[in-house]
Amino acid sequence: MGVDAVLYRLVRAGPARRSPSYVASEVVADSDDVLLDLLKRVRGGGRTPLLDRVDPLGEMVVSAGSAAQLLAELRCLAEAARAPAEVEHVRRLALLARRCLNTRDVEIRFEGD
């Protein structure tokens, strides 16, 4: 039961659509609970208020406007990473966050099982 990070791209609403929709464009899967384990180590310390809201059973959306904060909080996860798999997972999450920071029509959703 991991928490996948999914980068969604906005699909503009056309004349027949009333609201915009999103399409998944990239996934950082967490099948081995790497992210959950890291979040447990840093949760509640006051350094990761955004990541503290990640729900292993729900969904949390990080907009492009919050991508800079997410990048800063991912540095805290990197400090807590002990194993190579954890370091790699944080690196992949940071790549998603940078894409979100540089492209305004995307968002990241942390999707629990």
Secondary structure, 3 states (H helix, E strand, C coil): CCEEEEEEEEECCCCCCCCCEEEEEEEECCCCCHHHHHHHHHCCCCCCCCHHHCCCCCEEEEEHHHHHHHHHHHHHHHHHCCCHHHHHHHHHHHHHHHHHHHCCCEEEEEEEC
